[in-house]
Amino acid sequence: MRRNNTRVGSSLIGQIGVIGKRISSRAYLSYERSLATTTMGITKLTYNLTPRITIVTQAGEDNAADLFYTLQFD
């Protein structure tokens, strides 16, 4: 007996599962993985240097480090 999983597979395209843990008041560690493919996941560390400056590092398929500056308009 065969099942056609095309419909189920296509509904998961673009879907990502995330699990994370707040390490401290400034640091958050998370793991992301695609629900549709069997590719390796990405581990991210998000660290708030100040209320406006955040560093995000990631390791996995792509390694990167990003620096974000937030502007708020009230």
Backbone as numpy.savetxt, mean C-alpha at the origin, in Angstrom:
# Nx Ny Nz CAx CAy CAz Cx Cy Cz
-15.24 -31.64 -14.08 -16.09 -30.46 -14.08 -15.20 -29.22 -14.08
-15.48 -28.28 -14.95 -14.71 -27.04 -15.07 -15.55 -25.84 -14.67
-14.89 -24.88 -14.11 -15.57 -23.62 -13.78 -14.94 -22.50 -14.58
-15.74 -21.58 -14.98 -15.24 -20.42 -15.69 -15.04 -19.30 -14.67
-13.78 -18.99 -14.37 -13.47 -17.98 -13.36 -13.21 -16.60 -13.96
-13.54 -16.41 -15.22 -13.29 -15.13 -15.87 -14.02 -14.00 -15.18
-15.26 -14.23 -14.83 -16.05 -13.18 -14.19 -15.51 -12.83 -12.81
-15.14 -13.82 -12.03 -14.60 -13.59 -10.70 -13.25 -12.88 -10.80
-12.38 -13.35 -11.71 -11.06 -12.75 -11.87 -11.12 -11.31 -12.31
-12.02 -11.00 -13.23 -12.09 -9.63 -13.74 -12.62 -8.66 -12.69
-13.42 -9.15 -11.74 -13.95 -8.26 -10.71 -12.87 -7.90 -9.68
-11.78 -8.67 -9.64 -10.71 -8.40 -8.69 -9.59 -7.55 -9.28
-9.63 -7.29 -10.59 -8.58 -6.49 -11.21 -8.58 -5.10 -10.59
-7.43 -4.66 -10.18 -7.30 -3.34 -9.55 -7.57 -3.33 -8.06
-7.94 -4.46 -7.49 -8.23 -4.53 -6.05 -6.96 -4.87 -5.28
-6.74 -4.19 -4.17 -5.55 -4.39 -3.35 -5.97 -4.65 -1.92
-5.36 -5.65 -1.30 -5.58 -5.92 0.11 -4.44 -5.31 0.92
-4.78 -4.68 2.04 -3.77 -4.01 2.87 -3.96 -4.43 4.32
-2.85 -4.72 4.97 -2.86 -4.97 6.41 -1.74 -4.12 6.99
-1.99 -3.51 8.14 -0.99 -2.62 8.70 -1.03 -2.54 10.21
-0.01 -1.92 10.75 0.12 -1.77 12.21 0.78 -0.43 12.50
0.17 0.34 13.41 0.79 1.58 13.87 1.87 1.21 14.86
3.11 1.56 14.55 4.26 1.22 15.40 4.42 2.24 16.52
4.21 3.49 16.18 4.28 4.58 17.15 3.31 5.67 16.70
3.29 6.78 17.40 2.40 7.87 17.00 2.83 8.49 15.67
4.07 8.25 15.25 4.58 8.82 14.00 4.79 7.79 12.89
4.84 6.50 13.20 5.19 5.48 12.21 4.08 4.46 12.00
3.87 4.09 10.72 2.86 3.09 10.35 3.48 2.13 9.34
3.42 0.83 9.61 3.98 -0.20 8.75 2.83 -0.97 8.12
2.88 -1.15 6.78 1.79 -1.85 6.10 2.33 -2.78 5.03
1.48 -3.76 4.64 1.80 -4.70 3.58 0.63 -4.70 2.61
0.92 -4.47 1.31 -0.11 -4.42 0.28 0.13 -5.53 -0.73
-0.98 -6.13 -1.21 -0.86 -7.18 -2.22 -2.09 -7.16 -3.11
-1.87 -7.39 -4.40 -2.96 -7.46 -5.35 -3.80 -8.70 -5.08
-5.12 -8.57 -5.20 -6.01 -9.71 -5.00 -6.18 -10.52 -6.27
-5.79 -9.96 -7.42 -6.02 -10.62 -8.70 -4.81 -11.38 -9.21
-3.61 -10.98 -8.84 -2.42 -11.62 -9.39 -1.60 -12.25 -8.27
-0.64 -13.03 -8.65 0.22 -13.71 -7.68 1.57 -13.02 -7.54
1.62 -11.74 -7.87 2.87 -11.01 -7.76 3.22 -10.75 -6.30
4.47 -10.42 -6.09 4.95 -10.14 -4.74 4.31 -8.86 -4.21
4.10 -8.79 -2.91 3.49 -7.63 -2.30 4.51 -6.54 -2.02
4.02 -5.44 -1.46 4.86 -4.28 -1.15 4.74 -3.98 0.33
5.87 -3.79 0.98 5.91 -3.37 2.38 6.19 -1.87 2.41
5.37 -1.13 3.15 5.52 0.33 3.23 5.73 0.76 4.68
6.59 1.75 4.85 6.76 2.41 6.13 6.45 3.88 5.92
5.44 4.37 6.63 5.06 5.77 6.56 5.46 6.43 7.87
6.25 7.50 7.77 6.75 8.17 8.97 6.47 9.67 8.86
5.79 10.22 9.87 5.48 11.65 9.92 6.60 12.38 10.64
7.40 13.14 9.88 8.46 13.94 10.49 7.87 15.11 11.27
6.95 15.81 10.63 6.22 16.93 11.24 4.77 16.78 10.80
3.87 17.61 11.31 2.48 17.52 10.83 2.35 17.78 9.32
3.31 18.43 8.70 3.24 18.72 7.27 4.15 17.86 6.40
5.18 17.25 6.96 6.15 16.47 6.18 6.06 14.99 6.54
5.85 14.17 5.50 5.74 12.72 5.66 6.69 12.02 4.70
7.37 10.99 5.19 8.23 10.16 4.35 7.57 8.79 4.22
7.48 8.29 2.97 6.94 6.97 2.71 8.00 6.16 1.97
8.42 5.05 2.56 9.37 4.16 1.90 8.65 2.87 1.58
9.03 2.25 0.46 8.41 0.98 0.10 9.45 0.03 -0.45
9.25 -1.25 -0.16 10.14 -2.31 -0.64 9.28 -3.45 -1.14
9.73 -4.08 -2.21 9.00 -5.19 -2.82 9.37 -5.26 -4.28
8.38 -5.29 -5.15 8.65 -5.29 -6.59 9.35 -4.00 -7.01
8.89 -2.89 -6.48 9.52 -1.59 -6.73 9.98 -1.03 -5.39
11.20 -0.54 -5.36 11.72 0.10 -4.16 11.69 1.60 -4.38
11.22 2.34 -3.37 11.09 3.79 -3.54 11.07 4.48 -2.19
11.34 5.77 -2.24 11.18 6.64 -1.07 10.55 7.93 -1.57
9.50 8.37 -0.90 8.78 9.58 -1.28 8.73 10.53 -0.11
8.77 11.81 -0.41 8.66 12.86 0.59 7.45 13.69 0.23
6.50 13.81 1.16 5.28 14.55 0.92 5.22 15.78 1.82
4.79 16.90 1.25 4.56 18.13 1.99 3.09 18.47 1.84
2.39 18.64 2.95 0.94 18.86 2.94 0.60 20.33 3.18
-0.22 20.88 2.31 -0.76 22.23 2.49 -2.25 22.10 2.77
-2.73 22.77 3.81 -4.15 22.75 4.14 -4.72 24.15 4.01
-5.85 24.23 3.36 -6.55 25.50 3.23 -7.85 25.43 4.01
-7.99 26.28 5.00 -9.19 26.26 5.83 -10.22 27.24 5.35
